[in-house]
């Protein structure tokens, strides 16, 4: 997915009450959880959730 589309979608949530953040994982495919380096994605996601006391 082109980065410009991801950033645009994130921008649309600015006025939403949803908790959102943007982090770019370079050199990754669309299937982040099954591609190489998936543990980095998992660690980042768990840290993000823990910092926000979600889950």
Buried (B, 14 or more C-beta within 10 A) or exposed (E): EEEEEEEEEEEEEEEEEEEEEEEEEEEBEEEBEEEEEBEEBEEEBEEEEEEEEEE
